[in-house]
Amino acid sequence: MRRLGWALAVTALALYGGAVTAQRGADVELVAARFYRGGTTLVNAFCRVPFSLVQPLSEGAGGGGAYTVSVSVRDSGGLVLHESSWSQAVPLAVLRVEGTSAVEHFTFRAQPGLYTIDVAVGDSASGRVMRRGMDVEAFDAAPLASDLLLAATMRRGTGSDTVTAPGEIRKGAIFLAATTRPVVTPRLASLFYYLELYPGVQTAATLVARVLGADGRELIAAPPLQMGVPGEGGVAHSGLNLAGLPPGEYRLEIVAQLGEREVRREAGFVMASLETDVALAQTATEEVSRFAYMTEAQLDSTQGPLLHIMEAGERGVYNDLSVEGKRNYMEQFWARRDPTPGTAANEAADHYYALVAEANRRFREGGRAATPGWRTDRGRILIRYGEPEFRIQEAVPEGRYPWEVWRYATGRGFKYVFVDETGFGNWVLVFTDDLREPSRSDWDSLFHELDLERVENF
């Protein structure tokens, strides 16, 4: 058995703040995923420990908390297959952040049969103990697929990279964040999945990932993933960009077609609120920056929207950097824009990423082949210049293009005209009196004369 530290989950992923805390509660949470291993079942179990259960051991700035975890696995006859326990310290600064938690991970192998997992989490200060249990049935024969494993971060190891970082588990060359149910945020909106396939014979496989709402309705479907699978088994893993998905609890379903056979697997995840992103930013300190525990994929996702405010000397540099170089780039980028250097907060970064999240929420385009809101014309203008003081949008009669106009009354005082030529919600900036933004020379030809008069006079 192996336990994993809290650092990655707390710093980068698992701030269960705001509405998400209310939805999930403050109880210990336990989930398990099963994988077939030549006649036996490998069980990966994950236990979420909310820090609301942990009290400081001593008062004062230097204090902190601690908890113990005890695990037992028994078969259907009550015979103990494994017992283990360990302790974990939690810094006081982390305890003070509302909604934080840690994920402890352990594994065991089992012959076919039914097993019971019992986990007890004890607070070292108060002596309070919280318990959670679940039954797990080991496979009695090779299934078509393993259980579905979800993670908010995933990376592929290269060369001699075989060591897991804090908060990770390893599946072959794939490293995933250990979690019970992943939490993604409006800013870090990537969700990854890992699924093992056991067809028994070499076959072609087609997989479709679908995000399901609480009512089971399909909300998002990714393009089909096609792959060849050897008879002894193979691994399917990929990621989805969920920018614009409203806060709440969801299921990710994978439908795998293996020749004439079909198998479905699903697992739950949470989309956090914008307040969670704000909480993440507020916990950043001078000693540990907001970028310190981000994976390369997360850094890339966070750096992408900076395109809208980069200066000439900041372009064309980032992509060729190492992971550590990318972290340094991000830290220096925002340090140059920090209105209050020397403090833990960077108000410019907080404000900017709040606008990015808002653009992703409101202006996501393209249906299943979605374009995140920050890449759209309306998202770009919102991120660069904030909310307009005046806005008008017209859903015009059939045969005319829907249009929208934003006008800024203070400061810059410019007007921006957007048109949806597709009729499917893909809005393009066609005219502005801001010389720093593009306009189409024939933009007025897109409007009926009555619409054009309103646009020009708005």
Salt bridges, closest charged atoms under 4 A:
GLU29 OE1 - ARG24 NH2 2.13
GLU29 OE1 - ARG48 NE 3.54
GLU29 OE2 - ARG181 NH2 2.83
GLU83 OE2 - ARG74 NH2 3.88
ASP147 OD2 - ARG34 NE 2.85
ASP161 OD2 - ARG155 NH1 2.65
GLU168 OE2 - ARG155 NE 2.87
GLU196 OE1 - ARG37 NH1 2.77
ASP215 OD2 - ARG217 NE 3.52
GLU218 OE1 - ARG210 NH1 2.93
GLU218 OE2 - ARG368 NH2 2.79
GLU249 OE1 - ARG181 NH1 2.96
GLU253 OE1 - ARG210 NH2 2.40
GLU253 OE1 - ARG264 NH1 3.36
GLU262 OE2 - ARG264 NE 3.13
GLU266 OE2 - ARG251 NE 3.05
ASP277 OD1 - ARG187 NE 3.97
GLU296 OE2 - LYS326 NZ 2.81
ASP300 OD1 - LYS326 NZ 3.15
GLU314 OE2 - ARG336 NH2 2.74
GLU314 OE1 - ARG337 NH2 2.79
GLU324 OE1 - ARG327 NH1 3.24
ASP350 OD1 - ARG290 NH2 3.12
GLU358 OE2 - ARG361 NH2 2.65
GLU358 OE2 - ARG362 NH1 3.33
GLU365 OE2 - ARG378 NH2 3.95
ASP377 OD1 - ARG380 NH1 2.86
GLU387 OE2 - ARG362 NH1 2.40
GLU387 OE1 - ARG391 NH2 3.09
GLU394 OE2 - ARG454 NH1 3.11
GLU404 OE1 - ARG378 NH1 3.12
GLU404 OE2 - ARG391 NE 3.64
GLU421 OE2 - ARG440 NH1 2.69
ASP434 OD2 - ARG412 NH2 2.38
ASP434 OD1 - ARG436 NE 3.42
GLU437 OE1 - ARG380 NH2 2.93
GLU437 OE2 - ARG384 NH1 2.50
ASP442 OD1 - ARG440 NE 3.34
ASP451 OD1 - ARG400 NH2 2.78
